[in-house]
């Protein structure tokens, strides 16, 4: 699992050369507001897109994007922003969705309590 902030063309090329064939990227949400205000992940869409382009330059690399679905703090506009953002991602796009799970140690759960 990688964060898009860690992904560069050079790192991906070296990893593929060393035998990597798959990389999992945690996008968390397609909405910058949700990433920033709910998940405390300060990653801009621009950074996410740059990482996707870096990965897609390596034809041998398969990428899986992880998106959290069912977040009770996402608003309708966040979902629309997320769809719009995902449409900008370079194919192939294989986004296995993750359902939010309630776990008391997560700050987002503490906010709801």
PDB file as gemmi writes it, atoms N, CA and C in Angstrom:
CRYST1    1.000    1.000    1.000  90.00  90.00  90.00 P 1                      
ATOM      1  N   UNK A   1       0.857  -1.171   0.000  1.00  0.00           N  
ATOM      2  CA  UNK A   1       0.000   0.000   0.000  1.00  0.00           C  
ATOM      3  C   UNK A   1       0.899   1.227   0.000  1.00  0.00           C  
ATOM      4  N   UNK A   2       0.579   2.178  -0.858  1.00  0.00           N  
ATOM      5  CA  UNK A   2       1.389   3.382  -0.964  1.00  0.00           C  
ATOM      6  C   UNK A   2       0.502   4.611  -0.914  1.00  0.00           C  
ATOM      7  N   UNK A   3       1.083   5.691  -0.465  1.00  0.00           N  
ATOM      8  CA  UNK A   3       0.439   6.994  -0.508  1.00  0.00           C  
ATOM      9  C   UNK A   3       0.906   7.693  -1.771  1.00  0.00           C  
ATOM     10  N   UNK A   4       0.020   8.419  -2.400  1.00  0.00           N  
ATOM     11  CA  UNK A   4       0.399   9.094  -3.642  1.00  0.00           C  
ATOM     12  C   UNK A   4       1.520  10.106  -3.411  1.00  0.00           C  
ATOM     13  N   UNK A   5       1.694  10.587  -2.187  1.00  0.00           N  
ATOM     14  CA  UNK A   5       2.789  11.524  -1.890  1.00  0.00           C  
ATOM     15  C   UNK A   5       4.153  10.848  -2.016  1.00  0.00           C  
ATOM     16  N   UNK A   6       4.199   9.535  -1.902  1.00  0.00           N  
ATOM     17  CA  UNK A   6       5.457   8.788  -1.952  1.00  0.00           C  
ATOM     18  C   UNK A   6       5.824   8.334  -3.355  1.00  0.00           C  
ATOM     19  N   UNK A   7       4.908   8.432  -4.288  1.00  0.00           N  
ATOM     20  CA  UNK A   7       5.082   7.829  -5.605  1.00  0.00           C  
ATOM     21  C   UNK A   7       5.707   8.820  -6.580  1.00  0.00           C  
ATOM     22  N   UNK A   8       6.813   8.402  -7.187  1.00  0.00           N  
ATOM     23  CA  UNK A   8       7.453   9.178  -8.253  1.00  0.00           C  
ATOM     24  C   UNK A   8       7.749   8.229  -9.412  1.00  0.00           C  
ATOM     25  N   UNK A   9       7.998   8.796 -10.579  1.00  0.00           N  
ATOM     26  CA  UNK A   9       8.340   7.971 -11.737  1.00  0.00           C  
ATOM     27  C   UNK A   9       9.576   7.119 -11.450  1.00  0.00           C  
ATOM     28  N   UNK A  10      10.572   7.725 -10.819  1.00  0.00           N  
ATOM     29  CA  UNK A  10      11.823   7.013 -10.538  1.00  0.00           C  
ATOM     30  C   UNK A  10      11.596   5.834  -9.594  1.00  0.00           C  
ATOM     31  N   UNK A  11      10.823   6.059  -8.542  1.00  0.00           N  
ATOM     32  CA  UNK A  11      10.566   4.981  -7.582  1.00  0.00           C  
ATOM     33  C   UNK A  11       9.795   3.836  -8.223  1.00  0.00           C  
ATOM     34  N   UNK A  12       8.799   4.184  -9.024  1.00  0.00           N  
ATOM     35  CA  UNK A  12       7.997   3.145  -9.681  1.00  0.00           C  
ATOM     36  C   UNK A  12       8.863   2.363 -10.658  1.00  0.00           C  
ATOM     37  N   UNK A  13       9.688   3.058 -11.427  1.00  0.00           N  
ATOM     38  CA  UNK A  13      10.566   2.374 -12.396  1.00  0.00           C  
ATOM     39  C   UNK A  13      11.518   1.418 -11.681  1.00  0.00           C  
ATOM     40  N   UNK A  14      12.100   1.859 -10.574  1.00  0.00           N  
ATOM     41  CA  UNK A  14      13.007   0.989  -9.809  1.00  0.00           C  
ATOM     42  C   UNK A  14      12.265  -0.213  -9.224  1.00  0.00           C  
ATOM     43  N   UNK A  15      11.074   0.036  -8.715  1.00  0.00           N  
ATOM     44  CA  UNK A  15      10.299  -1.061  -8.127  1.00  0.00           C  
ATOM     45  C   UNK A  15       9.911  -2.089  -9.181  1.00  0.00           C  
ATOM     46  N   UNK A  16       9.511  -1.638 -10.362  1.00  0.00           N  
ATOM     47  CA  UNK A  16       9.166  -2.557 -11.451  1.00  0.00           C  
ATOM     48  C   UNK A  16      10.402  -3.344 -11.879  1.00  0.00           C  
ATOM     49  N   UNK A  17      11.524  -2.660 -11.970  1.00  0.00           N  
ATOM     50  CA  UNK A  17      12.774  -3.342 -12.338  1.00  0.00           C  
ATOM     51  C   UNK A  17      13.135  -4.423 -11.315  1.00  0.00           C  
ATOM     52  N   UNK A  18      12.773  -4.173 -10.061  1.00  0.00           N  
ATOM     53  CA  UNK A  18      13.061  -5.138  -8.992  1.00  0.00           C  
ATOM     54  C   UNK A  18      12.011  -6.247  -8.911  1.00  0.00           C  
ATOM     55  N   UNK A  19      10.967  -6.178  -9.744  1.00  0.00           N  
ATOM     56  CA  UNK A  19       9.977  -7.247  -9.778  1.00  0.00           C  
ATOM     57  C   UNK A  19       8.573  -6.872  -9.345  1.00  0.00           C  
ATOM     58  N   UNK A  20       8.345  -5.631  -8.975  1.00  0.00           N  
ATOM     59  CA  UNK A  20       6.987  -5.241  -8.586  1.00  0.00           C  
ATOM     60  C   UNK A  20       6.080  -5.298  -9.805  1.00  0.00           C  
ATOM     61  N   UNK A  21       4.906  -5.866  -9.628  1.00  0.00           N  
ATOM     62  CA  UNK A  21       3.949  -5.904 -10.727  1.00  0.00           C  
ATOM     63  C   UNK A  21       2.618  -5.268 -10.333  1.00  0.00           C  
ATOM     64  N   UNK A  22       2.423  -5.054  -9.020  1.00  0.00           N  
ATOM     65  CA  UNK A  22       1.170  -4.468  -8.534  1.00  0.00           C  
ATOM     66  C   UNK A  22       1.480  -3.466  -7.438  1.00  0.00           C  
ATOM     67  N   UNK A  23       0.718  -2.364  -7.447  1.00  0.00           N  
ATOM     68  CA  UNK A  23       0.832  -1.376  -6.387  1.00  0.00           C  
ATOM     69  C   UNK A  23      -0.574  -0.969  -5.953  1.00  0.00           C  
ATOM     70  N   UNK A  24      -0.790  -0.918  -4.668  1.00  0.00           N  
ATOM     71  CA  UNK A  24      -2.061  -0.489  -4.097  1.00  0.00           C  
ATOM     72  C   UNK A  24      -1.890   0.940  -3.599  1.00  0.00           C  
ATOM     73  N   UNK A  25      -2.794   1.809  -4.011  1.00  0.00           N  
ATOM     74  CA  UNK A  25      -2.701   3.218  -3.642  1.00  0.00           C  
ATOM     75  C   UNK A  25      -3.951   3.608  -2.868  1.00  0.00           C  
ATOM     76  N   UNK A  26      -3.742   4.130  -1.672  1.00  0.00           N  
ATOM     77  CA  UNK A  26      -4.859   4.580  -0.841  1.00  0.00           C  
ATOM     78  C   UNK A  26      -5.231   6.009  -1.183  1.00  0.00           C  
ATOM     79  N   UNK A  27      -6.285   6.176  -1.977  1.00  0.00           N  
ATOM     80  CA  UNK A  27      -6.766   7.522  -2.302  1.00  0.00           C  
ATOM     81  C   UNK A  27      -7.647   8.066  -1.177  1.00  0.00           C  
ATOM     82  N   UNK A  28      -8.246   7.194  -0.409  1.00  0.00           N  
ATOM     83  CA  UNK A  28      -9.173   7.503   0.682  1.00  0.00           C  
ATOM     84  C   UNK A  28     -10.501   8.025   0.146  1.00  0.00           C  
ATOM     85  N   UNK A  29     -10.448   9.141  -0.598  1.00  0.00           N  
ATOM     86  CA  UNK A  29     -11.661   9.746  -1.146  1.00  0.00           C  
ATOM     87  C   UNK A  29     -11.277  10.524  -2.392  1.00  0.00           C  
ATOM     88  N   UNK A  30     -12.218  10.681  -3.297  1.00  0.00           N  
ATOM     89  CA  UNK A  30     -11.991  11.515  -4.465  1.00  0.00           C  
ATOM     90  C   UNK A  30     -12.246  12.983  -4.176  1.00  0.00           C  
ATOM     91  N   UNK A  31     -12.657  13.293  -2.965  1.00  0.00           N  
ATOM     92  CA  UNK A  31     -12.952  14.659  -2.563  1.00  0.00           C  
ATOM     93  C   UNK A  31     -11.825  15.208  -1.691  1.00  0.00           C  
ATOM     94  N   UNK A  32     -11.233  16.313  -2.138  1.00  0.00           N  
ATOM     95  CA  UNK A  32     -10.179  16.934  -1.326  1.00  0.00           C  
ATOM     96  C   UNK A  32     -10.703  17.340   0.040  1.00  0.00           C  
ATOM     97  N   UNK A  33     -11.932  17.847   0.095  1.00  0.00           N  
ATOM     98  CA  UNK A  33     -12.500  18.274   1.370  1.00  0.00           C  
ATOM     99  C   UNK A  33     -12.602  17.106   2.341  1.00  0.00           C  
ATOM    100  N   UNK A  34     -13.077  15.977   1.853  1.00  0.00           N  
ATOM    101  CA  UNK A  34     -13.204  14.802   2.715  1.00  0.00           C  
ATOM    102  C   UNK A  34     -11.838  14.330   3.181  1.00  0.00           C  
ATOM    103  N   UNK A  35     -10.874  14.271   2.274  1.00  0.00           N  
ATOM    104  CA  UNK A  35      -9.526  13.857   2.680  1.00  0.00           C  
ATOM    105  C   UNK A  35      -8.967  14.787   3.750  1.00  0.00           C  
ATOM    106  N   UNK A  36      -9.137  16.079   3.541  1.00  0.00           N  
ATOM    107  CA  UNK A  36      -8.547  17.073   4.440  1.00  0.00           C  
ATOM    108  C   UNK A  36      -9.307  17.169   5.768  1.00  0.00           C  
ATOM    109  N   UNK A  37     -10.620  17.345   5.706  1.00  0.00           N  
ATOM    110  CA  UNK A  37     -11.400  17.642   6.909  1.00  0.00           C  
ATOM    111  C   UNK A  37     -11.848  16.408   7.683  1.00  0.00           C  
ATOM    112  N   UNK A  38     -12.051  15.299   7.013  1.00  0.00           N  
ATOM    113  CA  UNK A  38     -12.542  14.097   7.686  1.00  0.00           C  
ATOM    114  C   UNK A  38     -11.403  13.144   8.024  1.00  0.00           C  
ATOM    115  N   UNK A  39     -10.531  12.879   7.046  1.00  0.00           N  
ATOM    116  CA  UNK A  39      -9.468  11.899   7.246  1.00  0.00           C  
ATOM    117  C   UNK A  39      -8.124  12.511   7.634  1.00  0.00           C  
ATOM    118  N   UNK A  40      -8.056  13.846   7.692  1.00  0.00           N  
ATOM    119  CA  UNK A  40      -6.788  14.529   8.003  1.00  0.00           C  
ATOM    120  C   UNK A  40      -5.662  14.097   7.068  1.00  0.00           C  
ATOM    121  N   UNK A  41      -5.995  13.922   5.798  1.00  0.00           N  
ATOM    122  CA  UNK A  41      -5.019  13.579   4.764  1.00  0.00           C  
ATOM    123  C   UNK A  41      -4.904  14.785   3.844  1.00  0.00           C  
ATOM    124  N   UNK A  42      -3.798  15.478   3.927  1.00  0.00           N  
ATOM    125  CA  UNK A  42      -3.623  16.718   3.176  1.00  0.00           C  
ATOM    126  C   UNK A  42      -2.937  16.435   1.842  1.00  0.00           C  
ATOM    127  N   UNK A  43      -3.683  15.773   0.969  1.00  0.00           N  
ATOM    128  CA  UNK A  43      -3.167  15.403  -0.349  1.00  0.00           C  
ATOM    129  C   UNK A  43      -4.083  16.024  -1.400  1.00  0.00           C  
ATOM    130  N   UNK A  44      -3.498  16.846  -2.252  1.00  0.00           N  
ATOM    131  CA  UNK A  44      -4.280  17.507  -3.298  1.00  0.00           C  
ATOM    132  C   UNK A  44      -4.554  16.542  -4.453  1.00  0.00           C  
ATOM    133  N   UNK A  45      -5.618  16.829  -5.191  1.00  0.00           N  
ATOM    134  CA  UNK A  45      -5.935  16.025  -6.371  1.00  0.00           C  
ATOM    135  C   UNK A  45      -4.743  15.983  -7.326  1.00  0.00           C  
ATOM    136  N   UNK A  46      -4.059  17.111  -7.465  1.00  0.00           N  
ATOM    137  CA  UNK A  46      -2.904  17.204  -8.368  1.00  0.00           C  
ATOM    138  C   UNK A  46      -1.853  16.150  -8.012  1.00  0.00           C  
ATOM    139  N   UNK A  47      -1.605  15.956  -6.736  1.00  0.00           N  
ATOM    140  CA  UNK A  47      -0.627  14.960  -6.278  1.00  0.00           C  
ATOM    141  C   UNK A  47      -1.100  13.552  -6.610  1.00  0.00           C  
ATOM    142  N   UNK A  48      -2.380  13.299  -6.404  1.00  0.00           N  
ATOM    143  CA  UNK A  48      -2.954  11.981  -6.711  1.00  0.00           C  
ATOM    144  C   UNK A  48      -2.821  11.684  -8.211  1.00  0.00           C  
ATOM    145  N   UNK A  49      -3.114  12.681  -9.036  1.00  0.00           N  
ATOM    146  CA  UNK A  49      -3.042  12.483 -10.487  1.00  0.00           C  
ATOM    147  C   UNK A  49      -1.605  12.282 -10.963  1.00  0.00           C  
ATOM    148  N   UNK A  50      -0.662  13.002 -10.373  1.00  0.00           N  
ATOM    149  CA  UNK A  50       0.746  12.829 -10.730  1.00  0.00           C  
ATOM    150  C   UNK A  50       1.219  11.414 -10.400  1.00  0.00           C  
ATOM    151  N   UNK A  51       0.770  10.891  -9.271  1.00  0.00           N  
ATOM    152  CA  UNK A  51       1.140   9.526  -8.895  1.00  0.00           C  
ATOM    153  C   UNK A  51       0.565   8.525  -9.888  1.00  0.00           C  
ATOM    154  N   UNK A  52      -0.682   8.724 -10.280  1.00  0.00           N  
ATOM    155  CA  UNK A  52      -1.313   7.818 -11.247  1.00  0.00           C  
ATOM    156  C   UNK A  52      -0.557   7.833 -12.577  1.00  0.00           C  
ATOM    157  N   UNK A  53      -0.152   9.008 -13.017  1.00  0.00           N  
ATOM    158  CA  UNK A  53       0.606   9.104 -14.275  1.00  0.00           C  
ATOM    159  C   UNK A  53       1.957   8.412 -14.154  1.00  0.00           C  
ATOM    160  N   UNK A  54       2.606   8.557 -13.020  1.00  0.00           N  
ATOM    161  CA  UNK A  54       3.907   7.913 -12.800  1.00  0.00           C  
ATOM    162  C   UNK A  54       3.775   6.394 -12.865  1.00  0.00           C  
ATOM    163  N   UNK A  55       2.726   5.864 -12.263  1.00  0.00           N  
ATOM    164  CA  UNK A  55       2.507   4.410 -12.274  1.00  0.00           C  
ATOM    165  C   UNK A  55       2.183   3.928 -13.685  1.00  0.00           C  
ATOM    166  N   UNK A  56       1.325   4.660 -14.368  1.00  0.00           N  
ATOM    167  CA  UNK A  56       0.878   4.226 -15.696  1.00  0.00           C  
ATOM    168  C   UNK A  56       1.964   4.290 -16.756  1.00  0.00           C  
ATOM    169  N   UNK A  57       3.060   4.966 -16.478  1.00  0.00           N  
ATOM    170  CA  UNK A  57       4.185   4.979 -17.427  1.00  0.00           C  
ATOM    171  C   UNK A  57       4.887   3.621 -17.454  1.00  0.00           C  
ATOM    172  N   UNK A  58       4.662   2.827 -16.441  1.00  0.00           N  
ATOM    173  CA  UNK A  58       5.243   1.480 -16.375  1.00  0.00           C  
ATOM    174  C   UNK A  58       4.163   0.480 -16.774  1.00  0.00           C  
ATOM    175  N   UNK A  59       4.232  -0.008 -17.981  1.00  0.00           N  
ATOM    176  CA  UNK A  59       3.194  -0.898 -18.496  1.00  0.00           C  
ATOM    177  C   UNK A  59       3.046  -2.179 -17.689  1.00  0.00           C  
ATOM    178  N   UNK A  60       4.116  -2.620 -17.028  1.00  0.00           N  
ATOM    179  CA  UNK A  60       4.067  -3.867 -16.271  1.00  0.00           C  
ATOM    180  C   UNK A  60       3.331  -3.704 -14.938  1.00  0.00           C  
ATOM    181  N   UNK A  61       3.151  -2.463 -14.491  1.00  0.00           N  
ATOM    182  CA  UNK A  61       2.569  -2.219 -13.166  1.00  0.00           C  
ATOM    183  C   UNK A  61       1.049  -2.152 -13.239  1.00  0.00           C  
ATOM    184  N   UNK A  62       0.409  -2.920 -12.381  1.00  0.00           N  
ATOM    185  CA  UNK A  62      -1.038  -2.885 -12.221  1.00  0.00           C  
ATOM    186  C   UNK A  62      -1.310  -2.094 -10.945  1.00  0.00           C  
ATOM    187  N   UNK A  63      -2.263  -1.176 -11.015  1.00  0.00           N  
ATOM    188  CA  UNK A  63      -2.549  -0.345  -9.849  1.00  0.00           C  
ATOM    189  C   UNK A  63      -3.976  -0.583  -9.377  1.00  0.00           C  
ATOM    190  N   UNK A  64      -4.135  -0.682  -8.065  1.00  0.00           N  
ATOM    191  CA  UNK A  64      -5.438  -0.770  -7.416  1.00  0.00           C  
ATOM    192  C   UNK A  64      -5.584   0.456  -6.536  1.00  0.00           C  
ATOM    193  N   UNK A  65      -6.662   1.211  -6.757  1.00  0.00           N  
ATOM    194  CA  UNK A  65      -6.932   2.397  -5.953  1.00  0.00           C  
ATOM    195  C   UNK A  65      -7.957   2.042  -4.884  1.00  0.00           C  
ATOM    196  N   UNK A  66      -7.686   2.452  -3.679  1.00  0.00           N  
ATOM    197  CA  UNK A  66      -8.591   2.167  -2.577  1.00  0.00           C  
ATOM    198  C   UNK A  66      -9.330   3.438  -2.171  1.00  0.00           C  
ATOM    199  N   UNK A  67     -10.642   3.365  -2.265  1.00  0.00           N  
ATOM    200  CA  UNK A  67     -11.538   4.468  -1.958  1.00  0.00           C  
ATOM    201  C   UNK A  67     -12.459   4.002  -0.824  1.00  0.00           C  
ATOM    202  N   UNK A  68     -12.679   4.843   0.145  1.00  0.00           N  
ATOM    203  CA  UNK A  68     -13.587   4.513   1.244  1.00  0.00           C  
ATOM    204  C   UNK A  68     -14.984   4.990   0.862  1.00  0.00           C  
ATOM    205  N   UNK A  69     -15.925   4.062   0.832  1.00  0.00           N  
ATOM    206  CA  UNK A  69     -17.313   4.365   0.498  1.00  0.00           C  
ATOM    207  C   UNK A  69     -18.171   4.301   1.755  1.00  0.00           C  
ATOM    208  N   UNK A  70     -19.270   5.008   1.746  1.00  0.00           N  
ATOM    209  CA  UNK A  70     -20.198   4.948   2.871  1.00  0.00           C  
ATOM    210  C   UNK A  70     -19.766   5.793   4.052  1.00  0.00           C  
ATOM    211  N   UNK A  71     -18.950   6.792   3.813  1.00  0.00           N  
ATOM    212  CA  UNK A  71     -18.501   7.680   4.881  1.00  0.00           C  
ATOM    213  C   UNK A  71     -19.659   8.585   5.281  1.00  0.00           C  
ATOM    214  N   UNK A  72     -20.098   8.543   6.522  1.00  0.00           N  
ATOM    215  CA  UNK A  72     -21.259   9.349   6.926  1.00  0.00           C  
ATOM    216  C   UNK A  72     -20.999  10.852   6.930  1.00  0.00           C  
ATOM    217  N   UNK A  73     -19.751  11.273   6.833  1.00  0.00           N  
ATOM    218  CA  UNK A  73     -19.424  12.695   6.846  1.00  0.00           C  
ATOM    219  C   UNK A  73     -19.254  13.279   5.454  1.00  0.00           C  
ATOM    220  N   UNK A  74     -19.381  12.449   4.428  1.00  0.00           N  
ATOM    221  CA  UNK A  74     -19.314  12.956   3.062  1.00  0.00           C  
ATOM    222  C   UNK A  74     -20.662  13.538   2.680  1.00  0.00           C  
ATOM    223  N   UNK A  75     -20.604  14.670   2.018  1.00  0.00           N  
ATOM    224  CA  UNK A  75     -21.816  15.329   1.538  1.00  0.00           C  
ATOM    225  C   UNK A  75     -22.019  14.977   0.070  1.00  0.00           C  
ATOM    226  N   UNK A  76     -23.188  15.294  -0.461  1.00  0.00           N  
ATOM    227  CA  UNK A  76     -23.490  14.980  -1.864  1.00  0.00           C  
ATOM    228  C   UNK A  76     -22.443  15.557  -2.804  1.00  0.00           C  
ATOM    229  N   UNK A  77     -22.003  16.785  -2.543  1.00  0.00           N  
ATOM    230  CA  UNK A  77     -21.006  17.415  -3.412  1.00  0.00           C  
ATOM    231  C   UNK A  77     -19.684  16.657  -3.352  1.00  0.00           C  
ATOM    232  N   UNK A  78     -19.341  16.103  -2.193  1.00  0.00           N  
ATOM    233  CA  UNK A  78     -18.114  15.314  -2.074  1.00  0.00           C  
ATOM    234  C   UNK A  78     -18.169  14.089  -2.973  1.00  0.00           C  
ATOM    235  N   UNK A  79     -19.324  13.435  -3.017  1.00  0.00           N  
ATOM    236  CA  UNK A  79     -19.482  12.256  -3.878  1.00  0.00           C  
ATOM    237  C   UNK A  79     -19.365  12.651  -5.354  1.00  0.00           C  
ATOM    238  N   UNK A  80     -19.972  13.764  -5.720  1.00  0.00           N  
ATOM    239  CA  UNK A  80     -19.866  14.237  -7.103  1.00  0.00           C  
ATOM    240  C   UNK A  80     -18.431  14.618  -7.435  1.00  0.00           C  
ATOM    241  N   UNK A  81     -17.746  15.282  -6.515  1.00  0.00           N  
ATOM    242  CA  UNK A  81     -16.336  15.622  -6.721  1.00  0.00           C  
ATOM    243  C   UNK A  81     -15.497  14.353  -6.884  1.00  0.00           C  
ATOM    244  N   UNK A  82     -15.827  13.326  -6.102  1.00  0.00           N  
ATOM    245  CA  UNK A  82     -15.095  12.062  -6.181  1.00  0.00           C  
ATOM    246  C   UNK A  82     -15.262  11.386  -7.524  1.00  0.00           C  
ATOM    247  N   UNK A  83     -16.481  11.386  -8.038  1.00  0.00           N  
ATOM    248  CA  UNK A  83     -16.736  10.793  -9.350  1.00  0.00           C  
ATOM    249  C   UNK A  83     -15.994  11.567 -10.431  1.00  0.00           C  
ATOM    250  N   UNK A  84     -16.055  12.885 -10.357  1.00  0.00           N  
ATOM    251  CA  UNK A  84     -15.353  13.730 -11.324  1.00  0.00           C  
ATOM    252  C   UNK A  84     -13.847  13.483 -11.273  1.00  0.00           C  
ATOM    253  N   UNK A  85     -13.319  13.357 -10.060  1.00  0.00           N  
ATOM    254  CA  UNK A  85     -11.891  13.106  -9.892  1.00  0.00           C  
ATOM    255  C   UNK A  85     -11.498  11.752 -10.486  1.00  0.00           C  
ATOM    256  N   UNK A  86     -12.260  10.715 -10.195  1.00  0.00           N  
ATOM    257  CA  UNK A  86     -11.941   9.381 -10.703  1.00  0.00           C  
ATOM    258  C   UNK A  86     -11.993   9.336 -12.235  1.00  0.00           C  
ATOM    259  N   UNK A  87     -12.833  10.152 -12.828  1.00  0.00           N  
ATOM    260  CA  UNK A  87     -12.911  10.196 -14.289  1.00  0.00           C  
ATOM    261  C   UNK A  87     -11.635  10.779 -14.897  1.00  0.00           C  
ATOM    262  N   UNK A  88     -10.876  11.538 -14.115  1.00  0.00           N  
ATOM    263  CA  UNK A  88      -9.616  12.118 -14.592  1.00  0.00           C  
ATOM    264  C   UNK A  88      -8.451  11.137 -14.493  1.00  0.00           C  
ATOM    265  N   UNK A  89      -8.623  10.067 -13.733  1.00  0.00           N  
ATOM    266  CA  UNK A  89      -7.552   9.100 -13.539  1.00  0.00           C  
ATOM    267  C   UNK A  89      -7.289   8.362 -14.840  1.00  0.00           C  
ATOM    268  N   UNK A  90      -6.022   8.057 -15.058  1.00  0.00           N  
ATOM    269  CA  UNK A  90      -5.636   7.328 -16.266  1.00  0.00           C  
ATOM    270  C   UNK A  90      -6.079   5.876 -16.169  1.00  0.00           C  
ATOM    271  N   UNK A  91      -6.619   5.320 -17.251  1.00  0.00           N  
ATOM    272  CA  UNK A  91      -6.960   3.901 -17.234  1.00  0.00           C  
ATOM    273  C   UNK A  91      -5.691   3.057 -17.227  1.00  0.00           C  
ATOM    274  N   UNK A  92      -5.690   1.846 -16.768  1.00  0.00           N  
ATOM    275  CA  UNK A  92      -6.874   1.166 -16.258  1.00  0.00           C  
ATOM    276  C   UNK A  92      -7.188   1.623 -14.840  1.00  0.00           C  
ATOM    277  N   UNK A  93      -8.451   1.694 -14.547  1.00  0.00           N  
ATOM    278  CA  UNK A  93      -8.902   2.115 -13.222  1.00  0.00           C  
ATOM    279  C   UNK A  93      -9.625   0.950 -12.570  1.00  0.00           C  
ATOM    280  N   UNK A  94      -9.008   0.394 -11.574  1.00  0.00           N  
ATOM    281  CA  UNK A  94      -9.582  -0.736 -10.852  1.00  0.00           C  
ATOM    282  C   UNK A  94      -9.793  -0.309  -9.394  1.00  0.00           C  
ATOM    283  N   UNK A  95     -10.917   0.353  -9.109  1.00  0.00           N  
ATOM    284  CA  UNK A  95     -11.089   0.859  -7.754  1.00  0.00           C  
ATOM    285  C   UNK A  95     -11.927  -0.056  -6.867  1.00  0.00           C  
ATOM    286  N   UNK A  96     -11.291  -0.961  -6.125  1.00  0.00           N  
ATOM    287  CA  UNK A  96     -12.097  -1.719  -5.169  1.00  0.00           C  
ATOM    288  C   UNK A  96     -12.524  -0.788  -4.045  1.00  0.00           C  
ATOM    289  N   UNK A  97     -13.807  -0.679  -3.832  1.00  0.00           N  
ATOM    290  CA  UNK A  97     -14.310   0.207  -2.785  1.00  0.00           C  
ATOM    291  C   UNK A  97     -14.222  -0.451  -1.419  1.00  0.00           C  
ATOM    292  N   UNK A  98     -13.942   0.337  -0.440  1.00  0.00           N  
ATOM    293  CA  UNK A  98     -13.907  -0.142   0.933  1.00  0.00           C  
ATOM    294  C   UNK A  98     -15.046   0.499   1.695  1.00  0.00           C  
ATOM    295  N   UNK A  99     -15.802  -0.300   2.386  1.00  0.00           N  
ATOM    296  CA  UNK A  99     -16.893   0.211   3.205  1.00  0.00           C  
ATOM    297  C   UNK A  99     -16.311   0.730   4.509  1.00  0.00           C  
ATOM    298  N   UNK A 100     -16.782   1.887   4.941  1.00  0.00           N  
ATOM    299  CA  UNK A 100     -16.321   2.416   6.222  1.00  0.00           C  
ATOM    300  C   UNK A 100     -16.685   1.446   7.333  1.00  0.00           C  
ATOM    301  N   UNK A 101     -15.761   1.227   8.229  1.00  0.00           N  
ATOM    302  CA  UNK A 101     -16.018   0.392   9.393  1.00  0.00           C  
ATOM    303  C   UNK A 101     -15.901   1.247  10.637  1.00  0.00           C  
ATOM    304  N   UNK A 102     -16.742   0.980  11.584  1.00  0.00           N  
ATOM    305  CA  UNK A 102     -16.697   1.733  12.827  1.00  0.00           C  
ATOM    306  C   UNK A 102     -15.643   1.109  13.730  1.00  0.00           C  
ATOM    307  N   UNK A 103     -14.687   1.901  14.095  1.00  0.00           N  
ATOM    308  CA  UNK A 103     -13.642   1.459  15.021  1.00  0.00           C  
ATOM    309  C   UNK A 103     -13.351   2.625  15.938  1.00  0.00           C  
ATOM    310  N   UNK A 104     -13.485   2.431  17.210  1.00  0.00           N  
ATOM    311  CA  UNK A 104     -13.462   3.523  18.182  1.00  0.00           C  
ATOM    312  C   UNK A 104     -12.164   4.317  18.209  1.00  0.00           C  
ATOM    313  N   UNK A 105     -11.066   3.764  17.710  1.00  0.00           N  
ATOM    314  CA  UNK A 105      -9.810   4.505  17.793  1.00  0.00           C  
ATOM    315  C   UNK A 105      -9.662   5.550  16.689  1.00  0.00           C  
ATOM    316  N   UNK A 106     -10.505   5.507  15.665  1.00  0.00           N  
ATOM    317  CA  UNK A 106     -10.398   6.467  14.582  1.00  0.00           C  
ATOM    318  C   UNK A 106     -11.036   7.787  14.979  1.00  0.00           C  
ATOM    319  N   UNK A 107     -10.335   8.868  14.664  1.00  0.00           N  
ATOM    320  CA  UNK A 107     -10.796  10.195  15.021  1.00  0.00           C  
ATOM    321  C   UNK A 107     -12.180  10.483  14.411  1.00  0.00           C  
ATOM    322  N   UNK A 108     -12.413  10.000  13.196  1.00  0.00           N  
ATOM    323  CA  UNK A 108     -13.682  10.243  12.547  1.00  0.00           C  
ATOM    324  C   UNK A 108     -14.831   9.637  13.357  1.00  0.00           C  
ATOM    325  N   UNK A 109     -14.597   8.517  14.020  1.00  0.00           N  
ATOM    326  CA  UNK A 109     -15.624   7.899  14.861  1.00  0.00           C  
ATOM    327  C   UNK A 109     -15.814   8.727  16.125  1.00  0.00           C  
ATOM    328  N   UNK A 110     -14.723   9.199  16.692  1.00  0.00           N  
ATOM    329  CA  UNK A 110     -14.814  10.025  17.893  1.00  0.00           C  
ATOM    330  C   UNK A 110     -15.624  11.289  17.616  1.00  0.00           C  
ATOM    331  N   UNK A 111     -15.499  11.857  16.407  1.00  0.00           N  
ATOM    332  CA  UNK A 111     -16.274  13.038  16.044  1.00  0.00           C  
ATOM    333  C   UNK A 111     -17.759  12.737  16.095  1.00  0.00           C  
ATOM    334  N   UNK A 112     -18.133  11.562  15.657  1.00  0.00           N  
ATOM    335  CA  UNK A 112     -19.546  11.185  15.615  1.00  0.00           C  
ATOM    336  C   UNK A 112     -20.135  10.846  16.962  1.00  0.00           C  
ATOM    337  N   UNK A 113     -19.266  10.530  17.923  1.00  0.00           N  
ATOM    338  CA  UNK A 113     -19.763  10.173  19.243  1.00  0.00           C  
ATOM    339  C   UNK A 113     -19.950  11.373  20.060  1.00  0.00           C  
TER     340      UNK A 113                                                      
END                                                                             
